[in-house]
Amino acid sequence: MAKSIVIIGAGQAATQAANSLRQYGFNGKITMLGDEGIAPYQRPPLSKAYLMGEIEIARLKFRDDDQWERDGIDMRPNAGVANIDRAAKMVVTKSGEKIAYDNLIIATGSRVRKISCENSELKGIHYLRTLAQSDALKADLDKAKSIAIIGAGYIGLEVAAIARKKGLSVTVIELAPRVLARVATPIISQYFENLHASHGVNIMTNCALKAFGGKDKVQRVLLEDGREIAADMVLVGIGIIPNSEIAIDAGIICTNGIDVDEYARTNDANIYACGDCTNRELDLYGIRMRLESVHNALEQAKLAAAHIMGAQPPKLDTPWFWSDQYDVKMQIAGLSNGATQHIVRGNIADNKFAVFHLNDENRVLAVDAINSPGEFLIGKKLVLASAKITPQIISNLDIPIKELAAHAVE
């Protein structure tokens, strides 16, 4: 039985791993090494309620600072890791401290993808991943009159909604032909384009960024087609990159993230990894991929802890995600990869509907629910069961959502 477990990282996955180890009965030493200078906190609200000023830092934190000590977890928020010595089973921090482990969990998460163009280092150009970045963004939002957002993914659109609520003029610039092009189907993309347009957001698709303009501070965005967009500030939201370098340097197999098996274990039997930094098999879809979500962080952390403790692994859940924009809550169950049919249940104009994504066999692969929590909850179950339901049944509102499963066919 392991006596000492080291966790590299101090986010959602790291916190859940520590919690699950204690829940499974591990009474040895747990050392958690973070590098943000603050105890673990929730990231999703950074682009939502926290950015709007509706909640304080205390509500972001997973627990009170002194609770870590009471739970016997040595949480070090200023202990960035320099390297892993697999042969010696030791982690070396950037300050030179050597910490031995019996098992190691890598939960280093991800970082924002930086943009590279002329004047990309001007003041007033923001990214959003950390608490410090959210605080800096919020401070500028409270002073600015206009913002340009580069990238129409969920972060970009969530910040656009917050900026409009604060009264700013908002322009969203997207290289792809539609918003959310990488993560959503055209039906959902069109819905959110219309939603933001109705709130006064200027959405520009098929637009390539050339440079930023300004002297000491950003003042405008220059596009490849020659147009210029005036902006007091800019948010860049063009994706994230897994923090897998420390694993690569240690000789751990990585393919767009740290490769892990069904137990969240790497090719080193003593080392596990979980969260945004990993690349995992999704048996439900027969694919291997990185999954950037709270669900994935929680699930893999529990899998790692269970395997370390020799416990029964937890049941796998349907991948789930969510986004809050204005008065709209979008909840997503599953992945629409491979879907060939997109069936709307409800009325899009009512801002209360769901899109069921089916394959050629009418099996439910994913459900996007807009202000429809019932469809989301039932959708999770249908996706997990690979339920086969005809489009006619799904779209029939005379059939209560709770009864959809009863209409599934073999």
C-alpha positions in Angstrom: 0.0 0.0 0.0 1.3 3.4 -0.9 2.4 5.6 2.0 3.0 8.8 0.1 1.1 10.3 -2.8 2.1 13.5 -4.6 -0.3 15.4 -6.8 1.1 17.9 -9.3 -1.5 20.5 -9.8 -4.1 22.3 -7.7 -7.3 22.5 -9.7 -10.5 20.6 -10.0 -8.9 17.2 -10.8 -6.2 17.5 -8.2 -8.8 18.4 -5.5 -11.1 15.5 -6.4 -8.1 13.1 -6.4 -7.2 14.1 -2.9 -10.8 13.9 -1.7 -11.3 10.5 -3.3 -8.1 9.1 -1.8 -9.3 10.0 1.7 -12.8 8.7 0.9 -11.3 5.4 -0.2 -9.5 5.1 3.1 -6.0 6.3 2.3 -4.4 7.5 5.5 -0.9 8.2 4.2 0.7 11.5 3.2 -0.9 13.5 0.4 1.1 16.4 -1.0 -0.5 18.8 -3.5 1.8 21.1 -5.5 0.3 24.1 -7.1 1.9 27.2 -8.8 -0.8 29.9 -8.8 -0.2 31.1 -5.2 -3.8 30.4 -4.2 -5.7 27.4 -2.8 -7.6 25.4 -5.4 -10.7 27.1 -6.8 -13.4 26.6 -9.5 -12.6 27.9 -12.9 -16.0 27.9 -14.7 -17.4 30.9 -12.8 -14.4 33.0 -13.9 -16.1 33.7 -17.2 -19.6 33.8 -15.7 -20.9 34.9 -12.2 -17.5 35.8 -10.8 -16.6 38.0 -13.8 -20.0 39.7 -13.5 -19.3 40.4 -9.8 -22.1 38.2 -8.5 -19.9 36.0 -6.3 -16.8 36.5 -4.3 -13.5 34.6 -4.2 -14.5 32.7 -1.1 -17.3 31.0 -3.1 -14.8 29.9 -5.8 -12.6 28.0 -3.4 -13.4 24.3 -3.0 -12.9 24.5 0.8 -11.6 26.9 3.5 -7.9 27.2 3.6 -7.5 25.6 7.0 -9.7 22.6 5.9 -6.8 21.2 3.9 -4.7 20.9 7.0 -7.6 19.3 8.9 -8.0 16.7 6.2 -4.3 15.9 6.4 -3.5 17.3 2.9 -0.2 19.2 2.5 -1.5 21.8 0.0 1.3 24.0 -1.3 0.1 26.7 -3.7 3.6 28.1 -4.4 5.4 24.9 -5.3 5.8 24.7 -9.1 7.4 21.5 -10.2 10.6 21.4 -12.3 10.8 17.7 -13.2 9.9 14.2 -12.3 12.6 11.6 -11.5 10.8 8.4 -12.3 13.8 6.2 -11.4 14.1 7.7 -8.0 10.3 8.1 -7.7 10.8 11.7 -6.8 9.4 15.1 -7.8 11.8 18.1 -7.8 10.2 21.5 -7.3 11.4 24.7 -8.9 13.0 25.7 -5.6 15.0 22.5 -5.6 13.1 20.6 -3.0 12.9 16.8 -3.6 9.7 15.1 -2.7 9.4 11.3 -2.7 6.3 9.5 -3.8 4.9 5.9 -4.0 2.3 7.1 -6.5 2.2 10.3 -8.5 -0.9 12.0 -9.9 -0.3 14.6 -12.7 -3.2 17.0 -12.8 -1.5 20.0 -14.4 -4.6 21.1 -16.4 -4.1 23.4 -19.4 -3.2 26.9 -20.4 -4.5 29.4 -22.9 -3.3 29.3 -26.5 -1.5 32.6 -27.1 -2.0 34.6 -30.3 1.0 35.6 -32.3 0.8 38.8 -34.4 2.0 42.3 -34.5 1.5 44.2 -31.2 0.1 41.1 -29.5 1.9 42.2 -26.3 0.1 45.5 -25.9 -1.6 46.3 -22.6 -5.3 45.7 -22.6 -5.1 42.4 -24.4 -6.5 39.7 -22.1 -6.7 35.9 -21.8 -8.9 34.1 -19.4 -8.0 30.9 -17.6 -6.8 31.9 -14.1 -8.3 33.9 -11.2 -5.6 36.6 -11.8 -6.6 36.8 -15.4 -10.3 37.1 -14.5 -9.6 39.8 -12.0 -7.5 41.8 -14.6 -10.3 41.3 -17.2 -13.0 42.4 -14.8 -11.0 45.6 -13.8 -10.8 46.6 -17.5 -14.4 45.8 -18.2 -15.5 48.2 -15.5 -13.6 51.0 -17.2 -13.9 50.3 -20.9 -16.6 51.3 -23.4 -15.8 48.8 -26.1 -14.2 45.3 -26.3 -13.2 43.1 -29.3 -13.2 39.4 -28.6 -11.0 37.1 -30.8 -12.6 33.7 -31.0 -16.3 32.7 -30.8 -16.0 29.7 -28.5 -17.8 29.3 -25.2 -15.3 31.6 -23.3 -15.6 34.3 -25.9 -19.4 34.2 -26.0 -19.7 34.1 -22.3 -17.5 37.1 -21.9 -19.4 38.9 -24.7 -22.6 38.4 -22.7 -21.0 39.8 -19.5 -19.6 42.8 -21.4 -23.0 43.6 -22.9 -24.6 43.4 -19.4 -22.0 45.9 -18.3 -22.9 48.2 -21.2 -19.9 47.8 -23.4 -20.0 47.8 -27.2 -19.0 44.3 -28.2 -17.5 42.8 -31.4 -16.8 39.1 -31.7 -14.3 38.2 -34.4 -14.2 34.5 -35.6 -12.1 32.9 -38.3 -14.6 30.1 -38.9 -17.8 30.6 -40.8 -19.9 30.3 -37.6 -19.6 30.7 -33.9 -18.9 27.6 -31.8 -17.8 25.9 -35.0 -15.5 23.4 -33.3 -17.9 22.3 -30.6 -21.5 22.7 -31.8 -23.7 21.9 -34.7 -25.0 24.6 -37.1 -28.4 24.7 -35.3 -26.8 25.6 -32.0 -24.4 28.0 -33.7 -27.2 29.9 -35.4 -29.2 30.0 -32.2 -26.3 31.7 -30.3 -25.5 34.0 -33.2 -29.1 35.2 -33.1 -29.1 35.5 -29.3 -26.0 37.7 -29.2 -27.2 39.8 -32.2 -30.5 40.4 -30.3 -28.4 41.8 -27.4 -26.5 44.1 -29.7 -23.3 42.1 -30.2 -21.6 42.5 -33.6 -20.5 39.1 -34.7 -18.0 38.9 -37.6 -17.3 35.4 -39.0 -14.9 34.4 -41.7 -12.6 37.1 -40.4 -8.8 36.7 -40.0 -6.8 38.7 -37.5 -3.8 40.6 -38.9 -2.6 42.7 -36.0 -3.4 44.9 -33.1 -3.0 48.7 -33.2 -2.1 51.1 -30.5 1.0 52.6 -28.8 1.2 51.6 -25.1 -2.3 50.1 -25.0 -4.5 48.4 -27.5 -6.8 50.7 -29.4 -7.9 48.7 -32.4 -8.0 45.4 -34.2 -6.7 45.1 -37.7 -8.2 42.4 -40.0 -6.6 40.8 -43.0 -9.2 42.2 -45.3 -8.2 45.8 -44.3 -11.0 46.6 -41.9 -10.2 48.0 -38.5 -12.3 47.6 -35.3 -11.9 50.2 -32.6 -11.6 48.6 -29.1 -10.6 49.8 -25.6 -9.7 46.3 -24.7 -9.4 42.8 -26.2 -10.1 39.3 -25.1 -8.4 36.4 -26.9 -10.1 33.1 -26.6 -8.7 30.7 -29.2 -8.5 27.5 -27.2 -6.2 25.8 -24.7 -3.1 23.7 -24.6 -2.5 20.7 -22.3 0.2 21.2 -19.7 1.9 17.9 -20.5 5.5 19.1 -20.9 6.6 17.8 -17.5 5.3 14.4 -18.4 7.0 14.5 -21.9 10.3 15.4 -20.2 10.0 12.4 -17.9 9.5 10.0 -20.8 5.8 9.5 -20.2 3.9 8.8 -23.5 1.9 11.8 -24.6 -0.3 12.4 -27.7 -1.9 15.8 -27.5 -2.0 15.3 -23.8 -0.8 12.6 -21.4 -2.0 9.2 -22.7 -3.9 7.3 -19.9 -5.7 4.0 -19.8 -9.2 3.3 -18.4 -7.8 3.7 -14.8 -6.2 7.1 -15.6 -2.8 5.4 -15.4 0.1 6.4 -17.7 2.7 4.0 -19.2 4.5 4.2 -15.8 2.5 2.0 -13.4 3.2 4.4 -10.5 2.1 7.5 -12.3 -1.5 8.6 -13.0 -2.9 11.7 -14.8 -6.3 13.3 -14.9 -8.2 16.3 -16.2 -7.5 18.6 -19.1 -3.9 17.5 -19.4 -4.9 13.9 -20.5 -5.8 12.0 -23.6 -8.2 9.2 -22.8 -10.3 6.5 -24.4 -14.0 7.1 -24.6 -15.5 3.7 -25.0 -19.0 5.1 -25.5 -17.8 6.7 -28.8 -14.9 4.4 -29.7 -12.4 7.3 -29.8 -9.4 8.6 -27.9 -9.3 12.3 -27.3 -8.7 15.1 -24.8 -11.9 16.1 -23.0 -11.9 19.6 -21.5 -14.6 19.6 -18.9 -15.4 19.5 -15.2 -17.0 16.0 -15.7 -13.7 14.6 -17.1 -11.6 16.1 -14.3 -13.9 14.6 -11.6 -14.3 11.2 -13.3 -10.6 10.6 -14.0 -9.6 11.8 -10.5 -12.0 9.2 -9.0 -10.7 6.5 -11.4 -7.1 7.2 -10.4 -7.8 7.2 -6.7 -9.9 4.0 -6.9 -7.1 2.2 -8.8 -4.4 3.3 -6.4 -6.5 2.0 -3.5 -7.5 -1.2 -5.2 -11.2 -0.2 -5.0 -14.0 -0.8 -7.4 -13.8 1.9 -10.1 -16.8 4.3 -10.2 -19.3 4.0 -13.0 -18.6 6.1 -16.0 -20.9 9.0 -16.7 -22.0 10.6 -19.9 -19.7 13.6 -20.7 -21.4 16.8 -19.7 -20.8 20.5 -20.1 -22.6 23.8 -19.6 -22.5 27.4 -20.6 -24.4 30.5 -19.2 -25.0 33.4 -21.5 -27.5 36.2 -20.6 -30.6 34.4 -19.3 -29.8 31.2 -21.2 -28.3 28.1 -19.7 -27.1 25.5 -22.2 -26.4 22.0 -20.8 -24.8 19.4 -23.0 -24.9 15.7 -22.6 -22.5 13.6 -24.7 -20.6 14.4 -27.9 -22.2 15.0 -31.3 -19.2 13.6 -33.2 -20.6 11.2 -35.8 -24.1 12.4 -35.6 -26.0 12.6 -38.9 -29.4 13.7 -37.6 -30.2 16.7 -35.4 -33.7 16.6 -34.1 -35.2 19.7 -32.4 -37.6 19.1 -29.5 -39.5 22.2 -28.5 -39.6 25.7 -30.1 -36.3 27.5 -30.7 -38.1 30.9 -30.6 -39.2 30.2 -27.0 -35.6 29.9 -25.9 -36.5 26.6 -24.4 -35.7 23.6 -26.5 -33.3 20.7 -27.0 -31.4 19.2 -30.0 -31.0 15.5 -30.0 -28.1 14.3 -32.1 -28.5 10.8 -33.6 -26.5 8.6 -35.8 -27.7 6.7 -38.8 -29.2 4.0 -36.5 -31.2 6.6 -34.5 -29.0 6.1 -31.5 -28.7 9.1 -29.3 -25.1 10.4 -29.2 -25.7 13.8 -27.6 -28.3 16.3 -26.4 -27.9 20.1 -26.3 -30.5 21.5 -23.9 -31.4 25.2 -23.9 -33.2 26.2 -20.7 -34.4 22.6 -20.6 -33.0 20.8 -17.5 -35.4 17.8 -17.9 -34.2 17.1 -21.5 -30.6 17.3 -20.2 -31.1 14.9 -17.4 -33.0 12.4 -19.5 -30.5 13.0 -22.4 -27.6 11.9 -20.2 -29.3 8.6 -19.5 -30.2 8.0 -23.2 -26.7 8.8 -24.4 -25.1 6.4 -21.8 -27.6 3.7 -22.8 -26.9 4.3 -26.5 -30.7 4.4 -26.7 -32.3 4.1 -30.2 -35.3 6.4 -30.6 -36.9 7.6 -33.8 -36.9 11.3 -34.7 -40.7 11.3 -34.7 -40.8 10.2 -31.1 -38.2 12.7 -30.0 -39.9 15.7 -31.6 -43.4 14.8 -30.3 -44.1 17.1 -27.4 -47.2 15.1 -26.5 -44.8 12.5 -25.2 -43.4 13.7 -21.8 -39.6 13.8 -21.7 -39.6 11.3 -18.8 -41.3 8.7 -21.1 -38.8 8.9 -24.0 -36.8 6.0 -22.8 -39.9 3.8 -22.8 -40.1 4.4 -26.6 -36.5 3.2 -27.2 -36.2 0.2 -29.6 -33.6 -2.5 -29.9 
